[in-house]
Amino acid sequence: MVPTVPLPRRPLDPGDTTNDVRHWYENELGWATVPGSGCGGLPVRLVVGRSFDVLDVPAEAGFAALRHRGQVRAPASPVALHGDRMLLLVAAGSADELPGLLDWLEWGGLAPDLRAIGAGGHIEAPPPPGPPGSPVPAGSSPGSQARSQSGSEARTNPQGAAVWLRPPETGCGTAVPLPTMSALGGVGGAPDLVRLVDTLATQCQRVRLRRACAQPLAFS
């Protein structure tokens, strides 16, 4: 049997921030980045569908869901904010499960704002978290997400750049725990995908109804 030799790690250029970002994702997390991304001042992008899939919801609904899951002490998993959308990382393959899961939960087409990004997709890579004690972007600390607001007070990222609300943990020697179907098993402590999807669909529907009620009535 021919021994497997690991590929060499990409060397770091101390003055290259883009290379630092790519290095952190590829070498610390083992997540693939889109080749050629990060050039010309554009952000590095992460390949979706290999190490993780993404649930994409309105930030207002996402913060409400995080607050609810915090109250029931649900296991945590990586969450990012990108403009007025929240990105929740889930186990690879979950995007394919979403339509059937919504039907099984009797949500069907009632939660159009709950989207999934799977194989073939990609997302903007949020900057890696800084060292302990470094400044945290406004509204992106884990504590702030528990104090989520509703309606016009919902937090978004006006600059539009992706930021981590809850970054993936590294240095544990294990894969990042991501929500998965319980029957399929997952990394220890991984949240349950069914409960997460049900909570997100509920909050997306509440946001839609609240916005619909706020619309002025049209008279013919």
C-alpha positions in Angstrom: 0.0 0.0 0.0 1.4 3.4 -1.0 1.6 5.8 2.0 -0.5 8.9 1.7 1.5 12.1 1.9 -0.5 15.2 2.9 -0.5 18.1 0.5 1.8 21.0 1.7 0.0 23.9 3.4 -0.1 27.2 1.6 2.5 29.5 3.0 1.4 32.8 4.6 2.4 36.2 3.4 2.3 38.4 6.5 1.1 41.4 4.5 -1.6 39.5 2.5 -5.0 39.6 4.4 -6.7 37.6 1.7 -4.2 34.9 2.1 -4.6 34.9 5.8 -8.4 34.4 5.4 -7.9 31.6 2.9 -5.3 29.9 5.1 -7.6 30.0 8.1 -10.4 28.3 6.3 -8.4 25.8 4.4 -5.8 24.8 7.0 -7.6 25.5 10.3 -11.0 24.2 9.3 -10.3 22.1 6.2 -13.0 24.0 4.3 -12.5 24.6 0.5 -12.4 28.1 -0.9 -13.5 29.0 -4.4 -10.3 29.2 -6.6 -9.6 32.7 -7.8 -11.9 34.3 -5.2 -10.4 37.1 -3.2 -8.7 38.8 -6.1 -9.2 42.4 -7.2 -10.4 43.5 -3.7 -13.3 41.0 -3.8 -13.8 38.7 -0.7 -12.8 35.1 -0.5 -15.7 32.7 -1.1 -16.3 29.3 0.5 -17.4 26.2 -1.4 -20.8 24.9 -0.1 -21.8 21.3 -0.2 -18.5 19.7 0.8 -18.0 20.4 4.5 -21.3 22.1 5.1 -24.6 23.4 3.6 -26.3 26.7 4.5 -29.8 27.7 5.6 -30.4 31.3 4.5 -33.1 33.3 6.3 -34.0 36.9 6.9 -31.9 38.3 9.8 -35.0 39.3 11.7 -36.3 35.7 11.7 -32.8 34.3 12.3 -32.3 36.4 15.5 -35.7 35.3 16.8 -34.8 31.7 16.1 -31.5 32.0 17.9 -33.1 33.6 20.9 -35.7 30.7 21.1 -33.0 28.1 20.7 -31.0 29.8 23.5 -34.0 29.7 25.8 -34.3 25.9 25.3 -30.5 25.5 25.5 -30.2 23.9 22.1 -26.6 23.1 21.0 -24.8 25.9 19.2 -23.5 25.8 15.7 -21.8 28.4 13.3 -23.9 31.4 12.3 -23.0 34.3 10.0 -24.7 37.6 9.1 -24.5 38.9 5.5 -26.4 42.1 4.9 -30.0 41.5 6.0 -29.7 37.7 5.7 -28.6 35.2 8.3 -26.6 32.2 7.3 -26.8 29.1 9.5 -24.3 26.3 8.7 -25.7 22.8 8.7 -24.3 19.4 7.7 -23.5 18.8 4.1 -26.4 17.2 2.3 -29.0 19.1 4.4 -30.0 21.3 1.5 -31.3 18.3 -0.4 -33.3 17.3 2.7 -35.0 20.7 3.2 -38.0 20.4 0.8 -39.0 17.0 2.1 -38.4 18.1 5.7 -40.6 21.2 5.3 -43.4 19.0 3.8 -43.0 16.5 6.7 -43.3 19.4 9.2 -46.4 20.5 7.3 -44.8 23.8 6.3 -44.7 23.0 2.6 -44.6 26.3 0.7 -45.5 28.4 3.7 -41.8 29.4 4.4 -40.5 30.7 1.1 -38.0 33.0 2.9 -36.2 29.9 4.3 -33.7 29.0 1.6 -31.0 26.4 1.4 -27.6 26.5 -0.4 -26.0 23.2 -1.2 -23.6 21.5 -3.6 -22.5 23.8 -6.3 -23.1 27.0 -4.3 -20.8 29.3 -2.4 -20.9 32.1 0.2 -18.8 35.0 1.1 -16.2 34.1 3.7 -16.6 36.2 6.9 -13.2 37.4 8.3 -11.8 34.9 10.8 -12.4 35.7 14.4 -9.6 37.7 16.1 -7.6 36.6 19.1 -9.1 36.7 22.5 -9.7 40.3 23.6 -9.8 41.7 20.0 -12.7 44.0 19.0 -15.9 42.3 17.8 -18.0 43.8 15.0 -21.1 45.5 16.3 -24.0 43.1 16.6 -21.8 40.1 16.0 -21.0 38.9 19.4 -22.7 35.7 20.7 -24.2 37.6 23.6 -25.8 40.2 21.3 -27.7 37.5 19.4 -29.5 36.5 22.5 -30.8 40.0 22.9 -32.4 40.0 19.4 -35.1 42.6 18.6 -38.1 42.3 16.3 -39.6 44.5 13.6 -37.7 47.6 12.8 -35.2 47.0 15.6 -33.9 43.8 14.1 -30.1 44.0 13.7 -28.6 43.7 10.2 -25.2 44.5 8.9 -25.6 47.7 6.9 -22.1 47.4 5.4 -23.2 44.2 3.7 -20.0 42.3 4.3 -20.3 38.9 5.9 -19.4 38.6 9.6 -19.5 35.8 12.1 -22.1 35.9 14.8 -21.0 32.5 16.1 -17.7 31.5 14.4 -16.8 27.8 14.0 -14.5 26.5 16.7 -11.1 25.3 15.8 -8.2 23.5 17.5 -10.4 20.8 19.0 -9.0 18.1 16.8 -12.5 17.2 15.6 -14.9 18.3 12.8 -17.1 21.4 13.5 -20.4 20.2 15.0 -23.2 21.0 12.5 -27.0 20.4 12.6 -27.8 17.1 11.0 -30.7 14.6 10.8 -30.7 12.8 14.1 -31.1 9.4 12.4 -28.0 10.0 10.3 -25.9 10.8 13.4 -23.3 13.5 13.5 -20.4 15.0 15.4 -20.8 14.9 19.1 -23.1 17.7 20.3 -24.4 18.5 16.8 -27.8 20.2 16.9 -30.8 18.5 15.5 -31.7 19.7 12.0 -35.4 19.0 12.3 -35.9 21.2 15.3 -33.7 23.9 13.8 -35.7 23.9 10.5 -39.0 23.9 12.4 -37.9 26.9 14.5 -36.6 28.8 11.5 -39.8 28.2 9.4 -41.9 29.3 12.4 -40.0 32.6 12.7 -40.0 33.2 9.0 -43.7 32.9 8.9 -44.2 35.2 11.8 -42.0 37.9 10.2 -44.0 37.6 6.9 -47.3 37.9 8.8 -46.0 40.9 10.8 -44.8 42.7 7.7 -48.1 41.9 5.9 -50.1 43.4 8.7 -47.9 46.5 8.6 -48.7 47.2 5.0 -51.3 49.9 4.3 -54.6 48.7 3.0 -55.3 49.3 -0.7 -58.8 50.5 -1.6 -60.1 50.2 -5.1 
